[in-house]
Amino acid sequence: RFSGTFVGNADSASPAAAPSPPAVAAASLPAVPTIPVVPTIVGVPNTVAEGVLNPNEVKPPASGTRKARVLYDYEAADSTELALLADEMITVYSLPGMDPDWLIGERGNQKGKVPVTYLELLS
């Protein structure tokens, strides 16, 4: 009576006559291939989209740059950030897909991410 398959009710049909619900569900769903999605930003190297920013590879936008006054000293955590001194003026801009709490700051030929909370954005 037990051929390796559990039958809960002796009066029910044999397992071969009634397919199990998981087999029906799997057979009725179409196979959908998954394609990895890698965000890209036109004109910006993929390193920015992947969360690694090399400021020297980023070009400022044609419009959208602003001047900002630095409110507090800021020590850069790594080479992708720009160290700031209170009361200095820098040029800032954002990039598509970038964390809204950060901007790209430029001072002369130096460039890097800067935290928005350390800045007073000017017109």
NUSE-308798 format. One record per residue (C-alpha): x, y, z; residue number from 1. Coordinates in Angstrom, 3 decimals, padded with zeros to 6 digits, always signed. Layout:
BEGIN
rec east:X north:Y up:Z tornu:NUM
...
***
This chain:
BEGIN
rec east:+000.000 north:+000.000 up:+000.000 tornu:1
rec east:+002.887 north:+002.441 up:+000.721 tornu:2
rec east:+005.088 north:+002.718 up:-002.330 tornu:3
rec east:+007.238 north:+005.538 up:-000.987 tornu:4
rec east:+004.493 north:+008.152 up:-001.360 tornu:5
rec east:+002.392 north:+009.213 up:+001.586 tornu:6
rec east:-001.336 north:+008.916 up:+001.001 tornu:7
rec east:-003.317 north:+010.644 up:+003.711 tornu:8
rec east:-006.732 north:+009.171 up:+002.892 tornu:9
rec east:-007.288 north:+005.601 up:+001.796 tornu:10
rec east:-010.394 north:+006.669 up:-000.175 tornu:11
rec east:-008.573 north:+009.294 up:-002.275 tornu:12
rec east:-007.365 north:+008.715 up:-005.802 tornu:13
rec east:-003.893 north:+007.389 up:-006.394 tornu:14
rec east:-001.087 north:+010.015 up:-006.515 tornu:15
rec east:-000.576 north:+009.361 up:-010.232 tornu:16
rec east:-004.196 north:+010.319 up:-010.996 tornu:17
rec east:-004.079 north:+013.675 up:-009.169 tornu:18
rec east:-000.917 north:+015.732 up:-009.590 tornu:19
rec east:+000.282 north:+017.557 up:-006.507 tornu:20
rec east:-000.410 north:+021.331 up:-006.394 tornu:21
rec east:+003.279 north:+022.344 up:-006.517 tornu:22
rec east:+003.777 north:+020.381 up:-009.746 tornu:23
rec east:+000.744 north:+022.089 up:-011.308 tornu:24
rec east:+001.899 north:+025.532 up:-010.175 tornu:25
rec east:+005.404 north:+025.008 up:-011.497 tornu:26
rec east:+004.133 north:+023.648 up:-014.816 tornu:27
rec east:+001.705 north:+026.529 up:-015.365 tornu:28
rec east:+004.192 north:+029.355 up:-014.722 tornu:29
rec east:+006.220 north:+030.497 up:-017.711 tornu:30
rec east:+009.973 north:+030.353 up:-017.309 tornu:31
rec east:+011.213 north:+033.923 up:-017.043 tornu:32
rec east:+014.949 north:+034.402 up:-017.312 tornu:33
rec east:+016.453 north:+036.869 up:-014.909 tornu:34
rec east:+018.768 north:+039.455 up:-016.351 tornu:35
rec east:+021.110 north:+041.317 up:-014.000 tornu:36
rec east:+020.453 north:+045.046 up:-014.096 tornu:37
rec east:+023.493 north:+047.292 up:-013.863 tornu:38
rec east:+022.636 north:+050.984 up:-013.557 tornu:39
rec east:+024.539 north:+053.204 up:-015.939 tornu:40
rec east:+024.741 north:+056.945 up:-016.192 tornu:41
rec east:+025.432 north:+058.422 up:-019.614 tornu:42
rec east:+028.788 north:+060.190 up:-019.673 tornu:43
rec east:+029.833 north:+058.893 up:-016.252 tornu:44
rec east:+032.072 north:+055.870 up:-015.769 tornu:45
rec east:+030.395 north:+052.750 up:-014.353 tornu:46
rec east:+032.457 north:+053.120 up:-011.182 tornu:47
rec east:+030.060 north:+055.868 up:-010.056 tornu:48
rec east:+026.990 north:+053.695 up:-010.647 tornu:49
rec east:+028.581 north:+050.884 up:-008.634 tornu:50
rec east:+029.145 north:+053.168 up:-005.638 tornu:51
rec east:+032.874 north:+053.729 up:-006.207 tornu:52
rec east:+033.622 north:+057.284 up:-007.223 tornu:53
rec east:+036.844 north:+058.419 up:-008.807 tornu:54
rec east:+036.331 north:+062.205 up:-008.799 tornu:55
rec east:+039.054 north:+062.744 up:-011.387 tornu:56
rec east:+036.978 north:+060.803 up:-013.962 tornu:57
rec east:+033.790 north:+062.829 up:-013.361 tornu:58
rec east:+033.076 north:+065.789 up:-015.612 tornu:59
rec east:+030.943 north:+068.650 up:-014.271 tornu:60
rec east:+027.554 north:+069.125 up:-015.940 tornu:61
rec east:+027.169 north:+071.862 up:-018.541 tornu:62
rec east:+024.705 north:+073.583 up:-016.204 tornu:63
rec east:+023.680 north:+072.995 up:-012.621 tornu:64
rec east:+026.897 north:+073.963 up:-010.851 tornu:65
rec east:+026.551 north:+076.206 up:-007.810 tornu:66
rec east:+028.815 north:+078.002 up:-005.420 tornu:67
rec east:+028.797 north:+076.904 up:-001.813 tornu:68
rec east:+030.326 north:+078.258 up:+001.379 tornu:69
rec east:+031.771 north:+075.621 up:+003.687 tornu:70
rec east:+030.236 north:+075.860 up:+007.180 tornu:71
rec east:+032.571 north:+073.485 up:+009.061 tornu:72
rec east:+035.940 north:+071.829 up:+008.612 tornu:73
rec east:+035.592 north:+068.350 up:+007.110 tornu:74
rec east:+038.311 north:+065.711 up:+006.977 tornu:75
rec east:+038.036 north:+063.454 up:+003.931 tornu:76
rec east:+037.496 north:+059.788 up:+004.856 tornu:77
rec east:+039.161 north:+058.506 up:+001.655 tornu:78
rec east:+040.490 north:+059.615 up:-001.729 tornu:79
rec east:+036.990 north:+059.972 up:-003.206 tornu:80
rec east:+036.128 north:+062.794 up:-000.785 tornu:81
rec east:+037.299 north:+066.403 up:-000.684 tornu:82
rec east:+038.620 north:+067.820 up:+002.596 tornu:83
rec east:+036.981 north:+071.145 up:+003.474 tornu:84
rec east:+037.928 north:+074.180 up:+005.542 tornu:85
rec east:+035.284 north:+076.389 up:+007.160 tornu:86
rec east:+034.452 north:+079.614 up:+005.259 tornu:87
rec east:+036.067 north:+078.568 up:+001.983 tornu:88
rec east:+034.109 north:+078.799 up:-001.282 tornu:89
rec east:+033.813 north:+075.772 up:-003.582 tornu:90
rec east:+031.842 north:+074.826 up:-006.690 tornu:91
rec east:+029.380 north:+071.944 up:-006.247 tornu:92
rec east:+027.088 north:+069.836 up:-008.421 tornu:93
rec east:+025.217 north:+066.562 up:-008.238 tornu:94
rec east:+025.227 north:+063.573 up:-010.544 tornu:95
rec east:+022.246 north:+061.399 up:-011.527 tornu:96
rec east:+021.910 north:+058.416 up:-009.207 tornu:97
rec east:+024.177 north:+059.938 up:-006.569 tornu:98
rec east:+023.269 north:+059.845 up:-002.866 tornu:99
rec east:+021.298 north:+063.095 up:-002.217 tornu:100
rec east:+023.276 north:+063.702 up:+001.006 tornu:101
rec east:+026.452 north:+064.228 up:-001.023 tornu:102
rec east:+027.589 north:+066.536 up:-003.835 tornu:103
rec east:+030.704 north:+066.685 up:-005.982 tornu:104
rec east:+032.840 north:+069.590 up:-004.824 tornu:105
rec east:+035.619 north:+071.311 up:-006.742 tornu:106
rec east:+038.349 north:+073.596 up:-005.450 tornu:107
rec east:+040.858 north:+074.550 up:-008.130 tornu:108
rec east:+042.043 north:+071.246 up:-009.616 tornu:109
rec east:+040.884 north:+069.189 up:-006.601 tornu:110
rec east:+037.610 north:+067.312 up:-006.821 tornu:111
rec east:+035.681 north:+064.930 up:-004.548 tornu:112
rec east:+032.471 north:+064.092 up:-002.715 tornu:113
rec east:+031.388 north:+066.512 up:+000.004 tornu:114
rec east:+028.543 north:+066.183 up:+002.538 tornu:115
rec east:+025.657 north:+068.590 up:+001.867 tornu:116
rec east:+025.201 north:+069.295 up:+005.604 tornu:117
rec east:+028.610 north:+071.005 up:+005.712 tornu:118
rec east:+027.629 north:+073.504 up:+003.008 tornu:119
rec east:+025.620 north:+076.672 up:+002.579 tornu:120
rec east:+024.456 north:+076.560 up:-001.025 tornu:121
rec east:+024.521 north:+079.954 up:-002.732 tornu:122
rec east:+022.778 north:+081.090 up:-005.900 tornu:123
***
